[in-house]
Amino acid sequence: MFNSNQNLTDQLNVDRQNLYREETFSDLQMATIKRLIPVTPDGNMDQTRPIMFIGHTQLMTQAGVLPVQCPIKASTLKEAMDKFPQAINNAVEKMVEEAKELQRQQASRIVVPGASNVGKIIT
């Protein structure tokens, strides 16, 4: 995160112990799967860390396009493709639950009138 009290170039560092090469696979319709291959600073595969898969898609909503991204627990691309629908479904369900929780929090806020509390929101 950028701290405005410091020079930006002082804060931009590459975490050389957490590098990944990214490969993208797409059906050009709905599904995109990224395979993140851990690499060493010289670009060779880092055998000490696991390969990761990330699923991406977009859903049309009343508010417009909603991007959805989620990790897929898989060890091969085939396994990631097989698990893609359920992983996306789980991510959407989590997003819906988080949105409902935010709505509940907003609905439970009340404004308490009074000289010392004017404009304050009490939760």
Helices and strands as residue ranges (DSSP letters): H 8-11, E 19-26, E 32-39, E 52-61, E 64-72, H 77-108, E 110-111, E 121-122
